[in-house]
């Protein structure tokens, strides 16, 4: 759906969930501050990729009981592509990201790629992508809250609960078995 002005972007942001608004808290200042839409898009994708890493981290720590230390090493050493994220997500959570959720961000990813690679993109397409990223964040939060009981686009305090983690050696083997590139 076309996003005609920056006001429509802010309206969509303001109508999003509190967790998503808190996670993308700098967006209103960027949009209102007169920054180019490309800067706003870069910010949203930076935060989106961080949330995807957080999702994998929380999944292996909460669902598979990996130690936080080893999970952190695995996430930080993993070269994560879009397809790589989807594959690891399916392995960690036992199901694929729903197609409806992926569809929300597909066009925005293409626009982001054009922007990052210096191609010409209309302001309208970039504004639409900003709105699409917000919708994707809400959808992925809802999905992961259902599947695993946490929302990566938000505050993760207490996400794990009281479960006891595996030791580092066992966690390392677990993470390697899940497909993480640990040395």
N, C-alpha and C positions, 0 to 999 in steps of 0.2 A: 504494500500500500504506500503511495507517495507520502512523503513527509515534507510539507510545503515550506516550513520556516523553522528557525531555531526554537520558536515558541512551542511548536508541536513536539520537538525533541524534549524540551523541558517538561511539557505536559505529560508525555509518556514516562519520563523518569519519575516525576512526582506521583504518578499513579502506580508505580511499581511497589513491590513489597519492601518493608523496612530493611530487611537484610540486604536486598539488592541495592537499595538507595545508600545504605551505609557502606557497602563494599565499593560502589562507584561514586563515593562522596565528592570527588573533585570535579566530576562532570559539569555540574551547574556553574562553578567558577570558571571553568575553561570555556564553556559556551557563552556565558555572560561577559567574560573578559575579552571577548573579541578574538580569541585564538582561532586560527584556521580550523575548519572541520577535520582536516587531516590529522591535526594534533589531537583532537578529541577522539578520533578513531584509533590512533596509535595508543592512547591511554587506555581505552576500553579493551583493546586486544591484549595489551600488556597485562591488565588485570584478569582478563578471561584466561589467558594461558597460565597465570599464577593459580587461579582457581582450579583449573584442570589438574595441575600438579598437586594441589591440596587435596583434591578428590582422590587421586591415586594414593597419596600418603595416608590419608584418613582411612581409606578402604583397607589397605594392607595392615595398618595398625589396629583398627577396630575389628574387622571381620576375620583377619588371618592371624592376629595377635603378634605380628612382627614387632621387634623392638623399635622404638621411635628413632633411636640413633641409626640403626641399619636402614630403616625406611627412608630417613633423611638422606643418607649417603646414596641410596639407590635412586631416589628421585633426582637428586642434584647431579648425578653422573650420567643419567639417562638422556640421550639425544632424542627429544620427543618431537616427532612430526605429527601432523594431523592424523594420518592413518595409524601411526604408532600409538597415539593416545587412545584411539578407538579400539585397537587390538588389546592393549593393556587393560582398558576399562572393562572390556568383555571378560577377560581372564580374571581380573580382581573381583568384579561384582557378579559374575556368572550369567550375565545377560548383556546384550548390546545396548548402546544408547538408542532410545526409541527414534525411529525414522522421523516422526513428527518434530522431535526436538532438534535433530540434525538439520532438518529442512529450514528451521528458523535462522540458522547461521550460515548456510551455504552461500547465499548471494553476498552476504557481508564479508565472508572470507575472500571471495573473488575481488570485491571492491578494495579490501584491505591490501591484497597482493598488488593490485594496480597502483595504489597510492604509494606503497613502500618501494615499488620498482620505478617510480617516477613517471607513471603514465597519467594521461589526462582523464579525470573523472569529474562528473558534474557534482555540484554541491548537493543537489537533490538526492543523488545516489549515496553520497556519504551520509547525509542526514538519515536516510532510510536505513543504512547500515548501522548507525548508532542505535536506532530504535530496535532493529533486529537483534543486536547483541544483548540488549536489556531483556527482550523476550526470551532469548536462549538461556540467559542466566536464570530467569524465573523458572523456566521449564526444567533445566538441569537440577536446580535446587529441589524442586518438587519431586522429581524422579529419585534423586539420591536420598531425600528424606524418607521416601517410601521404602526404598531398597535397603538403605543402610542406617537411617536415623541421623543424618547430619546434612548440612547445607554448605557446600564449599564457597558459595558467594555469600559470605556472612561471617559471623563470629563463631569460631570453632571451640570456644571454651567448653570443656566437659564432653567433647564429642566421643571419647573412648569409653567412658564409664570406669568401672572398677576392675575390669578384666586384667588378668596377669599376662604380661608379655613373655614371649619366648626369649631365650638368651640370644646374644649376638650371633653366635656360630650357627645355631639352628635358624635364626631369622635370615641370615645370609643365604643359606641353602634354599629356604622357602622363597625368598625374593628371586633368586636365580631360576628356580622352577617356575615361577610366575612369568618369567620373561624379562626381568630387569637385567641390565648390563652391569653387573658388578664384577670387579677384578679380585 
